Amino acid sequence: MIWLTWRQLRLGLVATCVLVTAACVWLATTGPALARLAHRNTDVYDLLTDTHRLLFNGGIAALAVLPAVLGIFWGAPLVARELETGTYRLAWSQSVTRSRWLASKLGLTVLAGAAVTAVLATAVTWWAAPIDGAQGGQQGSLPSRMTPIAFGMRGVVPIGYAIFALVLGTFVGLVVRRSVAAMAITLAVYVFIQIAVPMWVRPHLVAPVSITETISESTIDGITAEAGGPFNITLQTPDSRDWAITNQTIDADGNATDLPAWFADCLPPPPGAEGRDSQGTVQAHPSTGTLDACLTRLDAEGYRQRLVYHPLSHFWRLQWAETALYLTASGLLAGLSFWWLRRRLS
């Protein structure tokens, strides 16, 4: 069965290995120079070339797509194709049991998929480490490895994604018994889970840090206002590479609230928005003050900012926790697949 499974898998595996090897060679060629550049310059973002940015974004895209591709093109047709064509009966009529048949096919496929993903994830994580979260001197930045857009494409968690996608595709194929339908359902379920976990599950896998800060010019990250709505303030976390989950204004009683109505009139006008008299002389708006005076009044009235965030130091704890979550789900799906094979298939 192992030899037969290898024969069925070898084309896709060879093609994937060639692409991953090419990507790793490219990363290994450009990585050392990038690391030296980041080591010598604080504002490394401003020195990055278009090729560097292409590789950074390409690494995120590749590791986002790879587990899904494995689940769709390796996992979903793994048994669905044989159930659809009826070739499984030939194996079952020999000395091979159903459980051994599925274990051989699923075990070899998962092992190969995990190995390929591990190689690419290691290469991308190593290459991107010097510039993850790099800030520009004037404007622009790269996402930190803690942010949802990059977290799932770093470290060990892509391996968990790949294993889960493969087992998910196999189980769906067992249930629907049609390759194309199994591929479509696998894609839909996998994409939904990849959206749901960062939004609702990952923030709670490890207890986040919660602090209450005084609102001041030195800590403000931004002041925004929706059309016709109240102003909102966001504060910086201690490290720009932290993952902020909640950035909320609270009143003196500790309740979430909007900024008071007077805050909009207190703010100074933006640069270039001052009024001018008939001679063209700049006139300050009579009801506005300085930003520092506005924030001092907020402080006097008891307004604070509640920050809930995961610091950069939580990266590996979250990585291992989420990987364990996906491996547990994969184990449950694998067990369900064996049960379905023995009890529901004839």
Beta strands, then each sheet from edge to edge (+ up, - down):
strand 1: 209-213
strand 2: 220-225
strand 3: 231-235
strand 4: 243-250
strand 5: 275-276
strand 6: 282-283
strand 7: 304-310
sheet 1: 1+ 7- 4+
sheet 2: 2+ 3-
sheet 3: 5+ 6-
end
